[in-house]
Amino acid sequence: MSDASPGSTPEPAAGSSPTPRTARLPRSARRKQLLGAAQEVFVANGYHAAAMDEIADRAGVSKPVLYQHFPSKLDLYLALLDQHVELLGERVRSALSSTDDNKERVTAGIAAYFACVDDPGGAFRLVFESDLRNEPAVRERVERSLQISIDALADTIARDTGLGRGEAELLSCGLAGLAEVSARWWLASEPDAADRVAKDRAIELLAALAWRGISGYPRV
């Protein structure tokens, strides 16, 4: 189904050079394209400074086409958050299922967070550094990103240690928090600083710290 009316010609913004409009795409492909353009603008400008005009121009579509897919800027932002929250969850779940060795699972789980924050597209900023945290729908999604990781980790911890669900979730929160905060701190450090820790070494150090704690619980 087309997302543009036959024969319609978008009007360029006054005083600006018109961006060549893209060919018609299937709805799913157009949505993906719009989300990619929106991510670039939101990451660069933050939510409040981002403009739908700029997102439409970046995607090479008219504003009416953008609004056909996303009725408001908030709807567009929430769709991006949903996408990246689920991606983080997939990375954590994949890390935990990649091996039966719990020591390797700890390393893989921490590496999943580093992969997330080190993404060149900067998507992690949408989840972890949103300037719209006071919006309930945004806050719910940010909190869900942590809960997804806690649930995945707690399943493994409860199964392997015999701890109750509440205790397993508390330990999982500690592990997820360690991974997230440390990965963000590492990314914010000066890339060219002489004492900057290499990513692989950072993961190794944090995994060793976490494993020394979690390995103390007997495996059932």
TAHUUR-V888683 format. One record per residue. N is the residue number from 1. RES is the residue in one letter. PSI is psi as a letter, one per 30 degrees, with the letter a starting at -180 (none if undefined). OMEGA is omega in degrees with one decimal (* if undefined). Layout:
n:res:psi:omega
N:RES:PSI:OMEGA
N:RES:PSI:OMEGA
This chain:
n:res:psi:omega
1:M:k:-176.2
2:S:l:176.6
3:D:g:176.7
4:A:k:-179.9
5:S:k:179.4
6:P:k:174.8
7:G:f:-178.9
8:S:k:179.8
9:T:j:-178.2
10:P:k:178.8
11:E:k:176.9
12:P:l:177.4
13:A:k:-178.4
14:A:k:176.2
15:G:g:-179.3
16:S:l:177.2
17:S:k:-178.3
18:P:k:175.4
19:T:k:179.3
20:P:k:-178.8
21:R:k:-178.0
22:T:l:178.2
23:A:l:176.9
24:R:k:-178.9
25:L:l:169.9
26:P:l:-174.1
27:R:e:-178.5
28:S:e:179.6
29:A:e:178.2
30:R:e:179.0
31:R:e:178.6
32:K:e:179.5
33:Q:e:-179.4
34:L:e:178.1
35:L:e:177.6
36:G:e:178.4
37:A:e:-179.9
38:A:e:179.3
39:Q:e:-179.8
40:E:e:-177.0
41:V:e:180.0
42:F:e:-180.0
43:V:e:-177.8
44:A:e:-170.0
45:N:f:-170.2
46:G:l:-175.7
47:Y:e:-170.8
48:H:e:-178.0
49:A:f:179.6
50:A:k:-179.5
51:A:k:177.8
52:M:e:176.0
53:D:e:-177.7
54:E:e:179.5
55:I:e:178.5
56:A:e:179.9
57:D:e:179.8
58:R:e:-179.5
59:A:f:-178.9
60:G:h:178.7
61:V:l:175.0
62:S:l:177.1
63:K:e:177.3
64:P:e:177.4
65:V:e:178.7
66:L:e:-178.6
67:Y:f:173.1
68:Q:e:-177.5
69:H:e:-176.9
70:F:j:-174.2
71:P:f:-179.3
72:S:l:177.4
73:K:e:179.4
74:L:e:177.5
75:D:e:179.7
76:L:e:-179.8
77:Y:e:179.7
78:L:e:177.6
79:A:e:177.0
80:L:e:178.2
81:L:e:179.4
82:D:e:-178.3
83:Q:e:-174.0
84:H:f:172.7
85:V:e:179.0
86:E:e:178.7
87:L:e:177.1
88:L:e:178.2
89:G:e:178.9
90:E:e:-179.6
91:R:e:-179.9
92:V:e:179.4
93:R:e:178.7
94:S:e:179.3
95:A:e:-177.5
96:L:e:-178.7
97:S:f:-175.4
98:S:f:-177.4
99:T:l:173.5
100:D:f:-179.7
101:D:j:-174.6
102:N:e:176.9
103:K:e:178.1
104:E:e:177.2
105:R:e:179.1
106:V:e:179.2
107:T:e:-178.6
108:A:e:179.1
109:G:e:177.8
110:I:e:178.1
111:A:e:178.9
112:A:e:178.0
113:Y:e:178.0
114:F:e:177.5
115:A:e:180.0
116:C:e:-176.4
117:V:f:-177.7
118:D:g:176.7
119:D:k:-177.3
120:P:f:-179.6
121:G:f:177.3
122:G:g:-176.4
123:A:f:-177.5
124:F:f:-179.2
125:R:e:178.9
126:L:e:-176.7
127:V:e:-171.0
128:F:f:-175.2
129:E:h:-178.5
130:S:k:175.0
131:D:g:-178.8
132:L:h:-176.0
133:R:f:-178.1
134:N:f:176.3
135:E:k:-174.9
136:P:e:-178.3
137:A:e:177.7
138:V:e:-179.7
139:R:e:179.0
140:E:e:-178.7
141:R:e:177.1
142:V:e:178.2
143:E:e:179.2
144:R:e:179.2
145:S:e:176.8
146:L:e:-176.9
147:Q:e:178.0
148:I:e:179.2
149:S:e:179.0
150:I:e:-179.6
151:D:e:-178.3
152:A:e:179.8
153:L:e:-177.0
154:A:e:177.2
155:D:e:-178.8
156:T:e:-177.6
157:I:e:-179.1
158:A:e:-178.7
159:R:e:-173.4
160:D:f:-176.5
161:T:f:-175.6
162:G:g:177.6
163:L:l:175.7
164:G:l:-175.8
165:R:e:-179.0
166:G:e:179.6
167:E:e:179.2
168:A:e:179.5
169:E:e:178.6
170:L:e:177.3
171:L:e:179.9
172:S:e:177.5
173:C:e:177.6
174:G:e:179.8
175:L:e:-179.4
176:A:e:178.5
177:G:e:177.1
178:L:e:-177.1
179:A:e:-176.6
180:E:e:-175.9
181:V:e:-179.3
182:S:e:179.9
183:A:e:178.9
184:R:e:178.3
185:W:e:179.6
186:W:e:-178.1
187:L:e:-177.5
188:A:f:179.9
189:S:l:-176.4
190:E:k:-176.7
191:P:e:-175.9
192:D:g:-179.6
193:A:k:-176.4
194:A:f:-176.5
195:D:g:178.8
196:R:k:-178.0
197:V:k:176.9
198:A:k:-174.4
199:K:e:-179.1
200:D:e:179.3
201:R:e:178.1
202:A:e:178.1
203:I:e:179.9
204:E:e:-178.6
205:L:e:-178.2
206:L:e:178.0
207:A:e:178.3
208:A:e:178.5
209:L:e:-178.3
210:A:e:-176.9
211:W:e:178.9
212:R:f:177.2
213:G:e:-173.0
214:I:f:-178.3
215:S:f:179.3
216:G:f:178.5
217:Y:k:-177.3
218:P:k:179.7
219:R:k:-178.6
220:V:none:*
